[in-house]
Amino acid sequence: MKYILSLFIISFFSISAVYKENIEWKSIDIAIGQSENDNKPIFVDVYTDWCGWCKVLDKKTFQHEDVVDYVKNNYHAVKLNPEKEGSFTFKGKNYTYDSYMDKHKINSYPAIIVLHPNGKEKVYMGYRDSKSFLEILKKYKKQVD
């Protein structure tokens, strides 16, 4: 009986871990369109496949429960790799992923861009822990509300 109870408890906690919420990542085009409709700002995680600190940001900061909840309720989230092909239109201008990084003088990764169709775009370079990342998002949201 103890064995069956132990298996049940282990299974329960294993299944719970699998259903953990994550940030809902969107394409830049979808996020811009939704932001124009619902007035939520956007945060863009600028990363590359080879960037070690980008992987740490994904595993630690973007998995933190407070970050996931705040982003879900207040932002549209985008992952953008400037080393990949892609383009989008923002505020009437056409950009490739690479040209958008050039516009912001981003030359190291990770970088976070916060933006809103009616507000200024801000860039934060380097890794951020969950507390620092939330401070950035909350401060920017106050500016565009």
N, CA, C and O atoms as CSV, one atom per row, in Angstrom:
chain,resi,resn,atom,element,x,y,z
A,1,MET,N,N,0.817,-1.196,0.000
A,1,MET,CA,C,0.000,0.000,0.000
A,1,MET,C,C,0.869,1.273,0.000
A,1,MET,O,O,0.571,2.236,-0.705
A,2,LYS,N,N,1.950,1.259,0.804
A,2,LYS,CA,C,2.858,2.410,0.841
A,2,LYS,C,C,3.439,2.673,-0.547
A,2,LYS,O,O,3.584,3.820,-0.970
A,3,TYR,N,N,3.766,1.585,-1.244
A,3,TYR,CA,C,4.349,1.692,-2.580
A,3,TYR,C,C,3.379,2.394,-3.529
A,3,TYR,O,O,3.784,3.281,-4.280
A,4,ILE,N,N,2.116,2.009,-3.502
A,4,ILE,CA,C,1.111,2.612,-4.383
A,4,ILE,C,C,0.909,4.078,-4.023
A,4,ILE,O,O,0.820,4.923,-4.913
A,5,LEU,N,N,0.836,4.390,-2.744
A,5,LEU,CA,C,0.687,5.770,-2.307
A,5,LEU,C,C,1.885,6.600,-2.735
A,5,LEU,O,O,1.716,7.730,-3.193
A,6,SER,N,N,3.084,6.068,-2.598
A,6,SER,CA,C,4.294,6.770,-3.015
A,6,SER,C,C,4.271,7.056,-4.512
A,6,SER,O,O,4.604,8.161,-4.940
A,7,LEU,N,N,3.883,6.070,-5.302
A,7,LEU,CA,C,3.791,6.269,-6.758
A,7,LEU,C,C,2.767,7.341,-7.100
A,7,LEU,O,O,3.001,8.160,-7.988
A,8,PHE,N,N,1.639,7.343,-6.408
A,8,PHE,CA,C,0.613,8.348,-6.647
A,8,PHE,C,C,1.150,9.753,-6.354
A,8,PHE,O,O,0.964,10.670,-7.154
A,9,ILE,N,N,1.802,9.915,-5.229
A,9,ILE,CA,C,2.346,11.225,-4.845
A,9,ILE,C,C,3.399,11.682,-5.846
A,9,ILE,O,O,3.377,12.834,-6.278
A,10,ILE,N,N,4.311,10.805,-6.217
A,10,ILE,CA,C,5.348,11.159,-7.196
A,10,ILE,C,C,4.710,11.523,-8.535
A,10,ILE,O,O,5.111,12.503,-9.162
A,11,SER,N,N,3.735,10.755,-8.973
A,11,SER,CA,C,3.049,11.021,-10.243
A,11,SER,C,C,2.335,12.366,-10.196
A,11,SER,O,O,2.389,13.131,-11.159
A,12,PHE,N,N,1.669,12.656,-9.085
A,12,PHE,CA,C,0.946,13.911,-8.947
A,12,PHE,C,C,1.880,15.100,-9.096
A,12,PHE,O,O,1.587,16.027,-9.851
A,13,PHE,N,N,3.000,15.084,-8.385
A,13,PHE,CA,C,3.930,16.201,-8.453
A,13,PHE,C,C,4.636,16.265,-9.797
A,13,PHE,O,O,4.959,17.362,-10.253
A,14,SER,N,N,4.883,15.167,-10.433
A,14,SER,CA,C,5.491,15.158,-11.766
A,14,SER,C,C,4.552,15.768,-12.791
A,14,SER,O,O,4.973,16.566,-13.628
A,15,ILE,N,N,3.285,15.398,-12.729
A,15,ILE,CA,C,2.299,15.952,-13.655
A,15,ILE,C,C,2.118,17.432,-13.399
A,15,ILE,O,O,1.993,18.204,-14.350
A,16,SER,N,N,2.102,17.852,-12.148
A,16,SER,CA,C,1.964,19.273,-11.822
A,16,SER,C,C,3.102,20.076,-12.423
A,16,SER,O,O,2.882,21.175,-12.930
A,17,ALA,N,N,4.308,19.548,-12.376
A,17,ALA,CA,C,5.465,20.256,-12.928
A,17,ALA,C,C,5.352,20.396,-14.434
A,17,ALA,O,O,5.792,21.401,-14.992
A,18,VAL,N,N,4.772,19.410,-15.103
A,18,VAL,CA,C,4.625,19.452,-16.555
A,18,VAL,C,C,3.652,20.552,-16.975
A,18,VAL,O,O,3.827,21.152,-18.035
A,19,TYR,N,N,2.642,20.822,-16.170
A,19,TYR,CA,C,1.631,21.803,-16.533
A,19,TYR,C,C,1.940,23.206,-16.029
A,19,TYR,O,O,1.046,24.049,-15.960
A,20,LYS,N,N,3.159,23.455,-15.685
A,20,LYS,CA,C,3.588,24.786,-15.240
A,20,LYS,C,C,3.357,25.801,-16.359
A,20,LYS,O,O,3.636,25.516,-17.524
A,21,GLU,N,N,2.851,26.979,-16.009
A,21,GLU,CA,C,2.613,28.006,-17.012
A,21,GLU,C,C,3.929,28.602,-17.488
A,21,GLU,O,O,4.904,28.682,-16.741
A,22,ASN,N,N,3.930,29.016,-18.741
A,22,ASN,CA,C,5.074,29.671,-19.346
A,22,ASN,C,C,4.626,30.949,-20.028
A,22,ASN,O,O,3.433,31.162,-20.243
A,23,ILE,N,N,5.560,31.777,-20.360
A,23,ILE,CA,C,5.262,32.980,-21.135
A,23,ILE,C,C,4.757,32.545,-22.501
A,23,ILE,O,O,5.295,31.618,-23.106
A,24,GLU,N,N,3.726,33.215,-22.979
A,24,GLU,CA,C,3.196,32.939,-24.314
A,24,GLU,C,C,3.954,33.822,-25.317
A,24,GLU,O,O,3.710,35.025,-25.411
A,25,TRP,N,N,4.863,33.210,-26.051
A,25,TRP,CA,C,5.668,33.945,-27.030
A,25,TRP,C,C,4.887,34.084,-28.333
A,25,TRP,O,O,4.256,33.135,-28.799
A,26,LYS,N,N,4.939,35.278,-28.909
A,26,LYS,CA,C,4.216,35.574,-30.143
A,26,LYS,C,C,5.202,36.083,-31.192
A,26,LYS,O,O,6.327,36.469,-30.872
A,27,SER,N,N,4.768,36.077,-32.431
A,27,SER,CA,C,5.584,36.713,-33.464
A,27,SER,C,C,5.480,38.228,-33.284
A,27,SER,O,O,4.522,38.722,-32.690
A,28,ILE,N,N,6.446,38.944,-33.788
A,28,ILE,CA,C,6.444,40.402,-33.649
A,28,ILE,C,C,5.229,41.005,-34.342
A,28,ILE,O,O,4.639,41.954,-33.827
A,29,ASP,N,N,4.843,40.472,-35.503
A,29,ASP,CA,C,3.676,41.006,-36.218
A,29,ASP,C,C,2.395,40.852,-35.403
A,29,ASP,O,O,1.602,41.788,-35.300
A,30,ILE,N,N,2.200,39.681,-34.833
A,30,ILE,CA,C,0.997,39.436,-34.032
A,30,ILE,C,C,1.004,40.328,-32.790
A,30,ILE,O,O,-0.019,40.922,-32.450
A,31,ALA,N,N,2.145,40.426,-32.116
A,31,ALA,CA,C,2.221,41.259,-30.906
A,31,ALA,C,C,1.925,42.724,-31.214
A,31,ALA,O,O,1.223,43.384,-30.449
A,32,ILE,N,N,2.448,43.238,-32.321
A,32,ILE,CA,C,2.188,44.638,-32.690
A,32,ILE,C,C,0.696,44.836,-32.959
A,32,ILE,O,O,0.100,45.799,-32.477
A,33,GLY,N,N,0.098,43.934,-33.722
A,33,GLY,CA,C,-1.336,44.043,-34.007
A,33,GLY,C,C,-2.185,43.987,-32.743
A,33,GLY,O,O,-3.115,44.777,-32.578
A,34,GLN,N,N,-1.867,43.062,-31.860
A,34,GLN,CA,C,-2.628,42.953,-30.610
A,34,GLN,C,C,-2.410,44.174,-29.726
A,34,GLN,O,O,-3.344,44.644,-29.077
A,35,SER,N,N,-1.194,44.687,-29.696
A,35,SER,CA,C,-0.895,45.869,-28.886
A,35,SER,C,C,-1.669,47.089,-29.377
A,35,SER,O,O,-2.141,47.899,-28.579
A,36,GLU,N,N,-1.793,47.210,-30.678
A,36,GLU,CA,C,-2.569,48.327,-31.234
A,36,GLU,C,C,-4.037,48.225,-30.834
A,36,GLU,O,O,-4.714,49.243,-30.686
A,37,ASN,N,N,-4.528,47.003,-30.661
A,37,ASN,CA,C,-5.940,46.802,-30.289
A,37,ASN,C,C,-6.193,46.883,-28.794
A,37,ASN,O,O,-7.180,47.484,-28.369
A,38,ASP,N,N,-5.312,46.284,-27.981
A,38,ASP,CA,C,-5.590,46.225,-26.537
A,38,ASP,C,C,-4.730,47.175,-25.698
A,38,ASP,O,O,-4.891,47.251,-24.480
A,39,ASN,N,N,-3.828,47.888,-26.346
A,39,ASN,CA,C,-2.999,48.910,-25.692
A,39,ASN,C,C,-1.984,48.343,-24.700
A,39,ASN,O,O,-1.435,49.091,-23.891
A,40,LYS,N,N,-1.728,47.036,-24.746
A,40,LYS,CA,C,-0.679,46.463,-23.901
A,40,LYS,C,C,0.668,46.693,-24.575
A,40,LYS,O,O,0.772,46.580,-25.796
A,41,PRO,N,N,1.691,47.012,-23.806
A,41,PRO,CA,C,3.027,47.133,-24.392
A,41,PRO,C,C,3.591,45.755,-24.765
A,41,PRO,O,O,3.006,44.716,-24.459
A,42,ILE,N,N,4.726,45.788,-25.423
A,42,ILE,CA,C,5.394,44.585,-25.904
A,42,ILE,C,C,6.786,44.536,-25.298
A,42,ILE,O,O,7.446,45.567,-25.168
A,43,PHE,N,N,7.234,43.350,-24.927
A,43,PHE,CA,C,8.647,43.207,-24.636
A,43,PHE,C,C,9.228,42.199,-25.598
A,43,PHE,O,O,8.637,41.154,-25.871
A,44,VAL,N,N,10.406,42.538,-26.107
A,44,VAL,CA,C,11.093,41.704,-27.079
A,44,VAL,C,C,12.369,41.179,-26.432
A,44,VAL,O,O,13.223,41.944,-25.984
A,45,ASP,N,N,12.474,39.860,-26.396
A,45,ASP,CA,C,13.696,39.204,-25.941
A,45,ASP,C,C,14.571,39.021,-27.170
A,45,ASP,O,O,14.267,38.205,-28.040
A,46,VAL,N,N,15.657,39.781,-27.242
A,46,VAL,CA,C,16.595,39.688,-28.356
A,46,VAL,C,C,17.686,38.708,-27.941
A,46,VAL,O,O,18.396,38.931,-26.961
A,47,TYR,N,N,17.808,37.627,-28.695
A,47,TYR,CA,C,18.696,36.542,-28.317
A,47,TYR,C,C,19.391,35.975,-29.554
A,47,TYR,O,O,19.039,36.309,-30.686
A,48,THR,N,N,20.363,35.128,-29.325
A,48,THR,CA,C,20.950,34.319,-30.391
A,48,THR,C,C,21.033,32.884,-29.882
A,48,THR,O,O,20.962,32.634,-28.678
A,49,ASP,N,N,21.183,31.953,-30.807
A,49,ASP,CA,C,21.248,30.544,-30.425
A,49,ASP,C,C,22.509,30.209,-29.635
A,49,ASP,O,O,22.507,29.267,-28.843
A,50,TRP,N,N,23.584,30.965,-29.840
A,50,TRP,CA,C,24.869,30.662,-29.206
A,50,TRP,C,C,25.083,31.402,-27.890
A,50,TRP,O,O,26.100,31.183,-27.231
A,51,CYS,N,N,24.178,32.252,-27.494
A,51,CYS,CA,C,24.348,33.127,-26.325
A,51,CYS,C,C,24.052,32.376,-25.022
A,51,CYS,O,O,22.921,31.952,-24.784
A,52,GLY,N,N,25.071,32.220,-24.193
A,52,GLY,CA,C,24.915,31.532,-22.912
A,52,GLY,C,C,24.001,32.261,-21.946
A,52,GLY,O,O,23.156,31.637,-21.305
A,53,TRP,N,N,24.157,33.581,-21.831
A,53,TRP,CA,C,23.316,34.342,-20.905
A,53,TRP,C,C,21.862,34.383,-21.371
A,53,TRP,O,O,20.949,34.532,-20.558
A,54,CYS,N,N,21.648,34.252,-22.684
A,54,CYS,CA,C,20.274,34.174,-23.200
A,54,CYS,C,C,19.593,32.913,-22.674
A,54,CYS,O,O,18.413,32.934,-22.324
A,55,LYS,N,N,20.340,31.830,-22.622
A,55,LYS,CA,C,19.796,30.568,-22.113
A,55,LYS,C,C,19.491,30.657,-20.618
A,55,LYS,O,O,18.502,30.095,-20.148
A,56,VAL,N,N,20.339,31.362,-19.877
A,56,VAL,CA,C,20.100,31.564,-18.449
A,56,VAL,C,C,18.844,32.417,-18.254
A,56,VAL,O,O,18.029,32.131,-17.377
A,57,LEU,N,N,18.690,33.448,-19.059
A,57,LEU,CA,C,17.501,34.298,-19.003
A,57,LEU,C,C,16.243,33.454,-19.238
A,57,LEU,O,O,15.248,33.606,-18.529
A,58,ASP,N,N,16.293,32.564,-20.239
A,58,ASP,CA,C,15.156,31.680,-20.519
A,58,ASP,C,C,14.843,30.762,-19.344
A,58,ASP,O,O,13.678,30.584,-18.989
A,59,LYS,N,N,15.864,30.185,-18.745
A,59,LYS,CA,C,15.653,29.173,-17.696
A,59,LYS,C,C,15.336,29.765,-16.332
A,59,LYS,O,O,14.589,29.169,-15.557
A,60,LYS,N,N,15.890,30.919,-16.035
A,60,LYS,CA,C,15.680,31.488,-14.700
A,60,LYS,C,C,14.629,32.597,-14.708
A,60,LYS,O,O,13.579,32.461,-14.079
A,61,THR,N,N,14.899,33.667,-15.400
A,61,THR,CA,C,14.018,34.834,-15.353
A,61,THR,C,C,12.662,34.546,-15.986
A,61,THR,O,O,11.625,34.827,-15.387
A,62,PHE,N,N,12.666,33.986,-17.195
A,62,PHE,CA,C,11.407,33.785,-17.914
A,62,PHE,C,C,10.595,32.605,-17.404
A,62,PHE,O,O,9.468,32.398,-17.852
A,63,GLN,N,N,11.138,31.834,-16.484
A,63,GLN,CA,C,10.392,30.733,-15.865
A,63,GLN,C,C,9.871,31.114,-14.479
A,63,GLN,O,O,9.081,30.375,-13.890
A,64,HIS,N,N,10.305,32.254,-13.957
A,64,HIS,CA,C,9.893,32.679,-12.616
A,64,HIS,C,C,8.392,32.981,-12.614
A,64,HIS,O,O,7.888,33.688,-13.486
A,65,GLU,N,N,7.701,32.443,-11.637
A,65,GLU,CA,C,6.241,32.554,-11.564
A,65,GLU,C,C,5.756,34.001,-11.613
A,65,GLU,O,O,4.792,34.299,-12.318
A,66,ASP,N,N,6.405,34.905,-10.878
A,66,ASP,CA,C,5.978,36.307,-10.863
A,66,ASP,C,C,6.132,36.945,-12.240
A,66,ASP,O,O,5.287,37.735,-12.660
A,67,VAL,N,N,7.205,36.604,-12.940
A,67,VAL,CA,C,7.435,37.145,-14.284
A,67,VAL,C,C,6.367,36.614,-15.242
A,67,VAL,O,O,5.772,37.381,-15.998
A,68,VAL,N,N,6.130,35.320,-15.209
A,68,VAL,CA,C,5.127,34.708,-16.098
A,68,VAL,C,C,3.766,35.359,-15.876
A,68,VAL,O,O,3.094,35.726,-16.840
A,69,ASP,N,N,3.354,35.507,-14.630
A,69,ASP,CA,C,2.049,36.098,-14.320
A,69,ASP,C,C,1.968,37.559,-14.764
A,69,ASP,O,O,0.971,37.978,-15.352
A,70,TYR,N,N,3.017,38.329,-14.481
A,70,TYR,CA,C,2.989,39.751,-14.848
A,70,TYR,C,C,2.935,39.930,-16.361
A,70,TYR,O,O,2.151,40.729,-16.873
A,71,VAL,N,N,3.764,39.188,-17.062
A,71,VAL,CA,C,3.778,39.289,-18.521
A,71,VAL,C,C,2.419,38.871,-19.090
A,71,VAL,O,O,1.885,39.539,-19.975
A,72,LYS,N,N,1.872,37.788,-18.596
A,72,LYS,CA,C,0.583,37.290,-19.084
A,72,LYS,C,C,-0.505,38.357,-18.982
A,72,LYS,O,O,-1.335,38.488,-19.882
A,73,ASN,N,N,-0.501,39.110,-17.900
A,73,ASN,CA,C,-1.564,40.087,-17.655
A,73,ASN,C,C,-1.283,41.483,-18.206
A,73,ASN,O,O,-2.206,42.289,-18.319
A,74,ASN,N,N,-0.033,41.787,-18.553
A,74,ASN,CA,C,0.299,43.175,-18.879
A,74,ASN,C,C,1.074,43.400,-20.165
A,74,ASN,O,O,1.213,44.547,-20.590
A,75,TYR,N,N,1.581,42.361,-20.800
A,75,TYR,CA,C,2.459,42.529,-21.956
A,75,TYR,C,C,2.172,41.495,-23.036
A,75,TYR,O,O,1.537,40.469,-22.791
A,76,HIS,N,N,2.653,41.791,-24.221
A,76,HIS,CA,C,2.805,40.802,-25.285
A,76,HIS,C,C,4.292,40.489,-25.345
A,76,HIS,O,O,5.118,41.400,-25.287
A,77,ALA,N,N,4.640,39.224,-25.458
A,77,ALA,CA,C,6.041,38.799,-25.409
A,77,ALA,C,C,6.482,38.260,-26.770
A,77,ALA,O,O,5.774,37.493,-27.423
A,78,VAL,N,N,7.677,38.691,-27.168
A,78,VAL,CA,C,8.236,38.297,-28.461
A,78,VAL,C,C,9.670,37.851,-28.265
A,78,VAL,O,O,10.417,38.461,-27.499
A,79,LYS,N,N,10.059,36.782,-28.958
A,79,LYS,CA,C,11.461,36.370,-29.031
A,79,LYS,C,C,11.930,36.722,-30.433
A,79,LYS,O,O,11.270,36.386,-31.417
A,80,LEU,N,N,13.066,37.397,-30.525
A,80,LEU,CA,C,13.556,37.815,-31.824
A,80,LEU,C,C,15.042,37.516,-31.920
A,80,LEU,O,O,15.835,37.994,-31.109
A,81,ASN,N,N,15.413,36.727,-32.911
A,81,ASN,CA,C,16.807,36.385,-33.159
A,81,ASN,C,C,17.264,37.161,-34.391
A,81,ASN,O,O,16.835,36.849,-35.502
A,82,PRO,N,N,18.127,38.168,-34.219
A,82,PRO,CA,C,18.542,38.987,-35.355
A,82,PRO,C,C,19.408,38.236,-36.369
A,82,PRO,O,O,19.686,38.752,-37.452
A,83,GLU,N,N,19.827,37.034,-36.024
A,83,GLU,CA,C,20.614,36.230,-36.962
A,83,GLU,C,C,19.722,35.383,-37.870
A,83,GLU,O,O,20.223,34.647,-38.720
A,84,LYS,N,N,18.423,35.484,-37.696
A,84,LYS,CA,C,17.455,34.751,-38.527
A,84,LYS,C,C,16.787,35.732,-39.494
A,84,LYS,O,O,16.732,36.937,-39.247
A,85,GLU,N,N,16.291,35.190,-40.579
A,85,GLU,CA,C,15.569,36.002,-41.560
A,85,GLU,C,C,14.201,36.373,-41.010
A,85,GLU,O,O,13.549,35.572,-40.341
A,86,GLY,N,N,13.782,37.575,-41.295
A,86,GLY,CA,C,12.450,38.006,-40.898
A,86,GLY,C,C,12.322,39.506,-41.037
A,86,GLY,O,O,13.318,40.229,-41.038
A,87,SER,N,N,11.090,39.967,-41.155
A,87,SER,CA,C,10.845,41.401,-41.261
A,87,SER,C,C,9.479,41.718,-40.665
A,87,SER,O,O,8.645,40.834,-40.470
A,88,PHE,N,N,9.274,42.983,-40.384
A,88,PHE,CA,C,8.002,43.442,-39.829
A,88,PHE,C,C,7.893,44.937,-40.044
A,88,PHE,O,O,8.868,45.600,-40.397
A,89,THR,N,N,6.693,45.462,-39.827
A,89,THR,CA,C,6.434,46.901,-39.943
A,89,THR,C,C,6.018,47.408,-38.576
A,89,THR,O,O,5.148,46.833,-37.922
A,90,PHE,N,N,6.657,48.504,-38.150
A,90,PHE,CA,C,6.333,49.108,-36.864
A,90,PHE,C,C,6.338,50.612,-37.016
A,90,PHE,O,O,7.310,51.191,-37.501
A,91,LYS,N,N,5.252,51.245,-36.602
A,91,LYS,CA,C,5.083,52.692,-36.717
A,91,LYS,C,C,5.338,53.166,-38.150
A,91,LYS,O,O,5.976,54.195,-38.374
A,92,GLY,N,N,4.826,52.394,-39.113
A,92,GLY,CA,C,4.914,52.769,-40.515
A,92,GLY,C,C,6.255,52.524,-41.187
A,92,GLY,O,O,6.419,52.862,-42.359
A,93,LYS,N,N,7.215,51.949,-40.480
A,93,LYS,CA,C,8.526,51.675,-41.066
A,93,LYS,C,C,8.731,50.170,-41.176
A,93,LYS,O,O,8.315,49.406,-40.305
A,94,ASN,N,N,9.378,49.761,-42.259
A,94,ASN,CA,C,9.696,48.353,-42.467
A,94,ASN,C,C,11.085,48.059,-41.918
A,94,ASN,O,O,12.021,48.831,-42.122
A,95,TYR,N,N,11.208,46.928,-41.217
A,95,TYR,CA,C,12.482,46.506,-40.629
A,95,TYR,C,C,12.732,45.035,-40.928
A,95,TYR,O,O,11.801,44.232,-40.972
A,96,THR,N,N,13.989,44.696,-41.129
A,96,THR,CA,C,14.384,43.304,-40.995
A,96,THR,C,C,14.749,43.148,-39.529
A,96,THR,O,O,14.937,44.138,-38.822
A,97,TYR,N,N,14.848,41.908,-39.071
A,97,TYR,CA,C,15.248,41.714,-37.676
A,97,TYR,C,C,16.588,42.378,-37.420
A,97,TYR,O,O,16.779,43.031,-36.394
A,98,ASP,N,N,17.514,42.211,-38.354
A,98,ASP,CA,C,18.852,42.775,-38.216
A,98,ASP,C,C,18.832,44.308,-38.224
A,98,ASP,O,O,19.521,44.938,-37.421
A,99,SER,N,N,18.055,44.908,-39.119
A,99,SER,CA,C,18.026,46.377,-39.188
A,99,SER,C,C,17.388,46.986,-37.940
A,99,SER,O,O,17.749,48.090,-37.534
A,100,TYR,N,N,16.439,46.267,-37.328
A,100,TYR,CA,C,15.830,46.761,-36.097
A,100,TYR,C,C,16.856,46.772,-34.965
A,100,TYR,O,O,16.847,47.676,-34.129
A,101,MET,N,N,17.741,45.773,-34.933
A,101,MET,CA,C,18.815,45.744,-33.936
A,101,MET,C,C,19.810,46.874,-34.205
A,101,MET,O,O,20.293,47.518,-33.273
A,102,ASP,N,N,20.113,47.110,-35.478
A,102,ASP,CA,C,21.014,48.207,-35.837
A,102,ASP,C,C,20.437,49.557,-35.394
A,102,ASP,O,O,21.163,50.419,-34.900
A,103,LYS,N,N,19.131,49.727,-35.576
A,103,LYS,CA,C,18.463,50.968,-35.157
A,103,LYS,C,C,18.708,51.234,-33.673
A,103,LYS,O,O,18.894,52.381,-33.267
A,104,HIS,N,N,18.707,50.178,-32.871
A,104,HIS,CA,C,18.871,50.315,-31.423
A,104,HIS,C,C,20.316,50.105,-30.955
A,104,HIS,O,O,20.594,50.068,-29.756
A,105,LYS,N,N,21.224,49.970,-31.920
A,105,LYS,CA,C,22.654,49.788,-31.610
A,105,LYS,C,C,22.900,48.583,-30.686
A,105,LYS,O,O,23.740,48.631,-29.788
A,106,ILE,N,N,22.154,47.519,-30.928
A,106,ILE,CA,C,22.322,46.295,-30.145
A,106,ILE,C,C,23.423,45.462,-30.785
A,106,ILE,O,O,23.331,45.056,-31.943
A,107,ASN,N,N,24.464,45.218,-30.000
A,107,ASN,CA,C,25.585,44.430,-30.516
A,107,ASN,C,C,26.045,43.364,-29.526
A,107,ASN,O,O,27.088,42.739,-29.721
A,108,SER,N,N,25.267,43.157,-28.468
A,108,SER,CA,C,25.542,42.075,-27.527
A,108,SER,C,C,24.203,41.534,-27.021
A,108,SER,O,O,23.174,42.207,-27.073
A,109,TYR,N,N,24.255,40.319,-26.540
A,109,TYR,CA,C,23.033,39.620,-26.178
A,109,TYR,C,C,23.171,39.001,-24.799
A,109,TYR,O,O,24.276,38.660,-24.377
A,110,PRO,N,N,22.064,38.856,-24.100
A,110,PRO,CA,C,20.704,39.199,-24.472
A,110,PRO,C,C,20.459,40.700,-24.367
A,110,PRO,O,O,21.226,41.438,-23.749
A,111,ALA,N,N,19.381,41.116,-24.982
A,111,ALA,CA,C,18.896,42.484,-24.862
A,111,ALA,C,C,17.374,42.407,-24.754
A,111,ALA,O,O,16.742,41.514,-25.317
A,112,ILE,N,N,16.817,43.333,-24.041
A,112,ILE,CA,C,15.360,43.434,-23.912
A,112,ILE,C,C,14.954,44.785,-24.481
A,112,ILE,O,O,15.511,45.821,-24.117
A,113,ILE,N,N,13.985,44.759,-25.370
A,113,ILE,CA,C,13.402,45.996,-25.892
A,113,ILE,C,C,11.964,46.039,-25.400
A,113,ILE,O,O,11.216,45.076,-25.567
A,114,VAL,N,N,11.579,47.151,-24.796
A,114,VAL,CA,C,10.181,47.360,-24.435
A,114,VAL,C,C,9.657,48.451,-25.356
A,114,VAL,O,O,10.320,49.460,-25.599
A,115,LEU,N,N,8.458,48.224,-25.857
A,115,LEU,CA,C,7.929,49.167,-26.840
A,115,LEU,C,C,6.417,49.159,-26.818
A,115,LEU,O,O,5.776,48.258,-26.277
A,116,HIS,N,N,5.877,50.188,-27.420
A,116,HIS,CA,C,4.436,50.345,-27.537
A,116,HIS,C,C,4.193,51.184,-28.783
A,116,HIS,O,O,4.942,52.128,-29.035
A,117,PRO,N,N,3.168,50.867,-29.568
A,117,PRO,CA,C,2.917,51.672,-30.765
A,117,PRO,C,C,2.746,53.161,-30.485
A,117,PRO,O,O,2.992,53.980,-31.370
A,118,ASN,N,N,2.328,53.533,-29.266
A,118,ASN,CA,C,2.147,54.945,-28.920
A,118,ASN,C,C,3.232,55.482,-27.993
A,118,ASN,O,O,3.111,56.598,-27.486
A,119,GLY,N,N,4.277,54.714,-27.768
A,119,GLY,CA,C,5.296,55.143,-26.820
A,119,GLY,C,C,6.706,54.963,-27.356
A,119,GLY,O,O,6.918,54.427,-28.443
A,120,LYS,N,N,7.648,55.420,-26.574
A,120,LYS,CA,C,9.058,55.279,-26.928
A,120,LYS,C,C,9.517,53.849,-26.724
A,120,LYS,O,O,8.980,53.113,-25.896
A,121,GLU,N,N,10.516,53.476,-27.492
A,121,GLU,CA,C,11.132,52.166,-27.355
A,121,GLU,C,C,12.350,52.315,-26.448
A,121,GLU,O,O,13.114,53.272,-26.578
A,122,LYS,N,N,12.525,51.372,-25.536
A,122,LYS,CA,C,13.672,51.402,-24.629
A,122,LYS,C,C,14.405,50.073,-24.703
A,122,LYS,O,O,13.790,49.016,-24.850
A,123,VAL,N,N,15.727,50.141,-24.600
A,123,VAL,CA,C,16.569,48.956,-24.706
A,123,VAL,C,C,17.323,48.758,-23.400
A,123,VAL,O,O,17.848,49.706,-22.816
A,124,TYR,N,N,17.366,47.516,-22.957
A,124,TYR,CA,C,18.121,47.128,-21.770
A,124,TYR,C,C,19.052,45.994,-22.183
A,124,TYR,O,O,18.594,44.940,-22.625
A,125,MET,N,N,20.337,46.206,-22.042
A,125,MET,CA,C,21.328,45.221,-22.457
A,125,MET,C,C,21.702,44.320,-21.293
A,125,MET,O,O,21.771,44.761,-20.146
A,126,GLY,N,N,21.944,43.044,-21.603
A,126,GLY,CA,C,22.468,42.116,-20.622
A,126,GLY,C,C,21.412,41.339,-19.870
A,126,GLY,O,O,20.214,41.609,-19.955
A,127,TYR,N,N,21.901,40.369,-19.136
A,127,TYR,CA,C,21.056,39.490,-18.335
A,127,TYR,C,C,20.387,40.260,-17.207
A,127,TYR,O,O,20.984,41.169,-16.630
A,128,ARG,N,N,19.158,39.902,-16.894
A,128,ARG,CA,C,18.407,40.461,-15.763
A,128,ARG,C,C,17.804,39.309,-14.965
A,128,ARG,O,O,17.258,38.363,-15.535
A,129,ASP,N,N,17.909,39.400,-13.643
A,129,ASP,CA,C,17.207,38.418,-12.820
A,129,ASP,C,C,15.721,38.797,-12.792
A,129,ASP,O,O,15.338,39.842,-13.317
A,130,SER,N,N,14.903,37.968,-12.192
A,130,SER,CA,C,13.456,38.200,-12.227
A,130,SER,C,C,13.062,39.530,-11.582
A,130,SER,O,O,12.194,40.232,-12.100
A,131,LYS,N,N,13.680,39.877,-10.478
A,131,LYS,CA,C,13.335,41.131,-9.787
A,131,LYS,C,C,13.660,42.340,-10.659
A,131,LYS,O,O,12.826,43.230,-10.821
A,132,SER,N,N,14.843,42.374,-11.210
A,132,SER,CA,C,15.264,43.483,-12.070
A,132,SER,C,C,14.413,43.551,-13.335
A,132,SER,O,O,14.044,44.636,-13.783
A,133,PHE,N,N,14.104,42.393,-13.904
A,133,PHE,CA,C,13.296,42.350,-15.119
A,133,PHE,C,C,11.894,42.889,-14.852
A,133,PHE,O,O,11.367,43.663,-15.651
A,134,LEU,N,N,11.290,42.490,-13.740
A,134,LEU,CA,C,9.961,42.996,-13.391
A,134,LEU,C,C,9.971,44.506,-13.171
A,134,LEU,O,O,9.021,45.191,-13.548
A,135,GLU,N,N,11.024,45.023,-12.570
A,135,GLU,CA,C,11.131,46.473,-12.372
A,135,GLU,C,C,11.117,47.203,-13.712
A,135,GLU,O,O,10.467,48.239,-13.848
A,136,ILE,N,N,11.831,46.668,-14.698
A,136,ILE,CA,C,11.856,47.265,-16.039
A,136,ILE,C,C,10.446,47.277,-16.628
A,136,ILE,O,O,9.976,48.306,-17.112
A,137,LEU,N,N,9.784,46.133,-16.581
A,137,LEU,CA,C,8.453,46.036,-17.180
A,137,LEU,C,C,7.451,46.949,-16.488
A,137,LEU,O,O,6.650,47.605,-17.154
A,138,LYS,N,N,7.484,46.998,-15.171
A,138,LYS,CA,C,6.529,47.826,-14.426
A,138,LYS,C,C,6.776,49.319,-14.676
A,138,LYS,O,O,5.826,50.084,-14.842
A,139,LYS,N,N,8.023,49.725,-14.702
A,139,LYS,CA,C,8.360,51.135,-14.950
A,139,LYS,C,C,7.900,51.551,-16.348
A,139,LYS,O,O,7.291,52.609,-16.510
A,140,TYR,N,N,8.187,50.730,-17.351
A,140,TYR,CA,C,7.780,51.082,-18.711
A,140,TYR,C,C,6.254,51.132,-18.827
A,140,TYR,O,O,5.713,52.041,-19.457
A,141,LYS,N,N,5.568,50.178,-18.232
A,141,LYS,CA,C,4.101,50.135,-18.325
A,141,LYS,C,C,3.487,51.411,-17.737
A,141,LYS,O,O,2.518,51.937,-18.284
A,142,LYS,N,N,4.039,51.904,-16.639
A,142,LYS,CA,C,3.544,53.153,-16.049
A,142,LYS,C,C,3.698,54.314,-17.034
A,142,LYS,O,O,2.845,55.199,-17.097
A,143,GLN,N,N,4.781,54.303,-17.793
A,143,GLN,CA,C,5.029,55.403,-18.740
A,143,GLN,C,C,4.050,55.427,-19.900
A,143,GLN,O,O,3.743,56.497,-20.425
A,144,VAL,N,N,3.548,54.248,-20.313
A,144,VAL,CA,C,2.663,54.215,-21.478
A,144,VAL,C,C,1.187,54.129,-21.107
A,144,VAL,O,O,0.328,54.244,-21.981
A,145,ASP,N,N,0.878,53.930,-19.837
A,145,ASP,CA,C,-0.532,53.885,-19.411
A,145,ASP,C,C,-1.133,55.278,-19.355
A,145,ASP,O,O,-2.307,55.430,-19.018
